[in-house]
């Protein structure tokens, strides 16, 4: 193996491709480009990748923190199979002689701060995000001028089918944020937001509402350094696939850093919005309420986010306690009752506080359930708090799809 390969592969542990006890019922992934057979997934949730690279000396399938060494046949075709993966969406890539590259067989998604490959592993509960013959809403691109950044910005808006069918009706709005290393495309592409909402509304489980999805990482004031969210990278917000639970200070290896105290986390969360907080309050909300049929008051306004976006939601909703009546934090820590002592208006305005995480995330093991404990603490002081744990998933999109599915059913009722 070339030295460059050794250096790059060392970033994730290299393990042999799985060859034993493999059920050979692989099918092309639903996230493949048209007419591409690979990557594939079998009934054991193993991922198999294949690529032609006759001149390469090493090729690996890099997924979920491991690189599975692929093997080459006499035609220069490399094939490798991973261990079983969690249900749902995963970012992955191929490592070819030290270069991490997208798989030409998959569609591309923005995550881990790059455009790259993604794969959907079939899930037992995938019906809720499967396209059905129901009234279809739309997800549209939106460009708008920001007075804060003094530049044009870009987001996406989900409009339910009734927005078009009932032109006299006004709707509530959810402002929904992505996580670290992702952007405004995440919730509609990886998260399947439009499909989830269309199905919920058709089943009568959710009321129709608008969703605006923006980029929480690229907002900065003129002359400000490109820190994205206006401060140092938070230890509690990690890319998809990484363990998540209580926030941790920056630096050091995962699992070796001490948990951040609740008070320190609260202080950090209040700063998480940075310039994006100003963009949301001064530019996005006024733009949405001017250009779309929206009920423009706090009782019909919600904010939620995953991971880093959940931490931004935490800080922004506490800093602006009379702006949002519904708050959702997915894998982004919790809001504690002690934080409301100097924010009395939050309790007066809030109608629902929802906190969730994956069952495999740090702090969610049996007997811990940090989101459940936080919700109970909030209920004790009169907050309508809810918690949810996604079964058998970690810090990943299946956790957040399920969280949106649960949260949406609580909104604006």
N, C-alpha and C positions, 0 to 999 in steps of 0.2 A: 504494500500500500504506500502511496506517495506521502511525503511529509505533510504536504498541504492537506491531504485527506485526514491524516491522523489528528492534525490540529483542529480542523472543523468538526470532525466526528466526536472529538473529546468533549464538545459542548453538551452533548447528550450521550448517555451510555449506549454503546453499541452492543447489540445482542444478536444471536443467530435468528434467522427467519424461522418461524414455526413450521415444522414438517410433520409432527406426530399428532395423531388423534384429530386430524382436520377433516371435517365433513365437506365433501366436494359438491356442494350445492350452491356455489358462488353465482351471483347475478350482478350485472352492471349496476353501479350506484345511481340513484335518482338524480344526483348532482353532477353526473357526467355531461360533457359536451355531446352534442347530437352524434349518434352512431358510434360513439366510443365504447368499447367493451370494458376497458380498465380505467379506473380501479373497480374492483368488485367487492361485494360483501356476502358472507354466507350466513346460515342460520345460527351460527355460534357468535356472530357479530365480529368475526375476524375480517380484516381488510387485506386484500391482495392487490398489489400494484405490479405493473409491467411496463418496461420501456426498452427501446432498442438503442444501445450505446456500445457498438462493437469495439471502440477504441478506449473505453473506460477501464480503469483498473479496480475501481470500487463504486458500487451503487447501493444506497440504503434508503429504506422507507422510514422517514422521520415523522412519527406521530405520537402524541401524548407523552412526550418526554423521553422517548426511546427511539433509537435508530436500529431498524431490523435489516441486517445485512442480506442483500439480495444475491441470487446466484445467476451466472451467465451460461446460456446454452451455446451450442456450436454455431448458431446464427447471430450471436451477439445480442440476444434478447435477455434482459435481466428480469427476474421474477422474485417477489418476496411476499411473505404473509405475516401479518402482525398477530399478536395475542388478541383475545376478545376485547373490544372497546365498549365503553358505555353507550347506551342508546343516545341517538341524537347527532347533532352536528359537531364536527371536529375540523380544525385547521390541520393541515399536514403539508409536507414537501418532500422532495427527493434530494438526496445528497449524492452528487456525482463528482468523485475525485476532489472532495473538499468544498465544492460549490453547492450551496443550497438553492434549489431551483423549483419552480412550479411543475406540477405534473401536467403534461400537455393533454391528458385525457379528461381532466376535471374542469368544471367552471371555476371562475376566479372570484374571490371574496376579499374584502379589505379587513384584515385582522393581523395582530402581531406587528402592527405598524408597516404593513406591506400589502400589496395585492398578491394573492397566492391561492393555493389549492384548498378546497374544502370538500368534505364528504359527509353525507347524512347516513348514519347507521339506523336501519329501521327500528322503530320503537313500538312497544305493545300498545301505547296510547296515542299513536300518531294520527288517529282519526281527527283529533281536534285541530290539526294544522294541515289537513288534506283538502285540496280544492274539491268543492262539491257544486252541484247544480242548485245554487242558491243565489239570491240577489247579490250582485257583485259591486263592491265599492271600488275606489281607485286610489292609487298612490301616485302623486304628481310631484315633479321637481318644482322648487320655488327658489327664485333668486330675489334678494332684497338688499337694500342699502342699510348699512349699520352706521349710526351716528357715533358709536363707541369706537369701532375699529377704523372708521372712515374708509370703508371698502365694501364691495359687494360680497355678500355671503350666500350660502347655499344650504338648503334643507329639503326635506320631503314632508308632504302632508297626506294623510289618509282621510278620505272623505267617504262616509258610508253611503250605501246605495240610496238611502232615503234622502240624502242631500240633494240628489238630482230628481228623485221622484216627487218630492214635496218642496217646491221652490219657495214657499212662504215660511218654512220652519227654520228656527234657529237652534243651534246645537252647542252642547258643552265641549270642552277641549281638554285633552291630556297632552302635556309636554313630556316627551319620552326620550331619555338619554342613553347612549351607548357606554361601553367600558373603555379601559385603557388600551391604546393601540388600535382602536376601531374608529369608525367615523359615522356620518349620518346615514350611510347605506346599511348599517348593520341590522337595525331592527326590521327593516322591510325584507332584506335578503336572507340573512341567517336566522332572524327571529320570526319570519313569516307572519308579521303583524297583521297585514291586510287579510290574509286567509283566516287567521284566528278570529279576527273581529267579524268578518262576514259570517262565519259559522255560528259564532255566539249570538249575533243579532238575529240570524235566521231561526235559531232554536229558542229565541225569547229569553236567553240567559243574560244578555247584556242590552242596555239601552243604546241606541245609536249615538256615537259621539265622534268628534274629529280628533286626530292625533297629529301633532307636529313633532318631527324628529330632526334635530340639528346636530352640528359638530361641536362638542364640548371641549375639544382639545386645541383648536386652531384660533380661538378668539384672543386677540391681544390688541392693546391700545397702540397708537402710533409710537414707534420708537422702543416699544417693549420687546424684550428678548422672547424668542419663540418657545416659551415654556408651556404653551398650550392652555393650561388651566390657571396660569398666573401664580404659580408657586412651585416649590420643589416636588419631585415625584413622590406621591404618597406611598408609604410602605404597605398600606392596607388595600391598595387597588392593584391587582395583578392580572396578567393576561389570561384569556380563556384557557382552561385546562389546569391552571395552577391551584394548589390548595388555597382555600380562603376561609377566613373566620374572623376572629378579633383582629383589629389592625395592629401592625407591627412597625417599629421605627425603620427608617431606610437603612440599608447596608447589612451585610452579613448574609449567611446562607439561610434559606427557608428552613424552618424547624429549629434553628439555633437562636433566633432573635427573641427577646422577651416580649410578651404582649404589652402593647401600649395601654396605659391606664385609661379608664373611661373618660376622665377629665381631659387628658391630653388629646384623646381621639375627638372629643367634642370640640375642642379648640381648633384642631386641624380641619374638621369638617366644616366649621363656620367660615374657614378661609378657602375652601375647595373651589368655590364658584369662580373666583378671580374675575377676569374680564368677561368671562361668559355670563356670569350673574348679571352684569350690567347689560350685556347684549340681550339676554332673555327679557329682563324687566323693561328696558328702555326701547328695544327695537323689535324683538320677535313677537311678544304679546300684543303690542299696539298694531303691528303689521297684520297679524292674523285677525285681530278684532276689526280692523278696517276693511280688509279684503274678503273676508269670508263671513257667512251668516253664523255668528257666534253669540251666545249669551255671555255678555261681558261683565261677569261678577265672580267673586271668589267661590260662591256656592256651585258654580258650574266650571270650575277650573281645577285641574289636577296636575301633579308632577310626579314622575317616577323615573328610575334609572337602575341600571345594573352595574355592579362593582364600582368603578370610579364614578359612573353616572349616578349610582345610588348615594355615594358620598357627597356628590354635588347637590343632589336632591335634599339630602340631610341639611347641608349648610344653607342652601338657598331658601328652603322653606322656613327654617328657623330665623334667618335674617329678614325674611319678608312674610311674617306670620299671618297677615290678613290677605295674602294674595292667592293662596291655594287652600282649598278645603279638603282635598284628598291627596294623600302622600303615600308613595310606594317605594320601598328600598329593597332591591333584589341583590343579595350577596354583596352588600355594601355596608355591613355593620348594622348598628341599631341606634335608635334614639331612646335615651334613658329618661325616666321621669325627672331625675335631678336637673336635666337640661332645661326644663320648662320653668324653673323658679324665676328666671329673669326674662321669660318670654310668655307672659300670661295670655297674650292675644292668640297664641297658637291653639291653646285649649278652647278659647271662645270660638275660633273659626273652624277648627278641624272637625270633619265628619267621619273620616276613615284614615287610620294609619295602618299600613300593611308592611310587614317585614318578612323576608323569606331567605332561604339558602338551600343549597343542595345537601342531601343527607350524608355525602362523603366529605363535605367541607369541614375544616377545622372548627371545633366548637359546636358541631351538630350531633356528635355521638350520643348514644343513649345515656341519659342522665345529665347531659350538658344542655343541649337545645337552647343556645343563647338567644335566638330570635323569639322562641316561645316564652322564655323568662322575661325578656324585655317587654313583650306584649302584655304579659300578666301584670308587670309593674305599671304599665300605662293604664290598663283597665282599672287598676286600684285607685287611680286619681281621676277617673271619669272619662278617659279617652277611649273611643271606639276602636280598639287596636285588634289587629288580626295577625296571625303568624302562619307560615306555610313552609314545610320541608319537602323538597322534591325527592322522591325515593330513588336511591341508588344512582345519584348523579353528583358530580363535583362542581367546580367553578367553570361551568360550560353552558352552552346555549340551550340544552334541554331543560336545565334548571330555570332559565329565564323565560323560555317559551311557556313553561308550565306556570311560572309566576305571573306572567301577563294574563294568562287564561284565568287564573284565580282572581287576580286583582280587578280585571275588567268587569267581573260580575258584581263587584261591590260598588262600582262608581255610579254617581249621579242618580241614586235611587232614594 
